[in-house]
Amino acid sequence: MVKPNGIAKRLRNTVESSLGSASFMETVVCGNCGQRFSIQSDLGLQDAALAGRQAAWVADQLVWDHIQERKHQGTIDLPDLSEMCAIK
């Protein structure tokens, strides 16, 4: 189940065929290690501009993981919509 704010889910070598009630919005690729994450949100909350801001936020988190020398999580909970509106 996708959280109301959406998630970024690490993609494996094969694309998952069943996303349930979630919609794939965008893909983020880590510039350091090449791992890919898909931005997913509930079908009723699809917003391309928001997905772009969320992708930028996830990319920053991936860089921060490498700075702190920790592994990327398999699933990253995205901040709520009010926080995302403040990020520009």
ABEGO torsion letter per residue (X at the ends): XBBAAEBBBBBBABBBABAEABBBABBBBBAAAGBBBBBBBBAAABBAAAAAAAAAAAAAAAAAAAAAGBBBBABBBBBBAAAAAABX
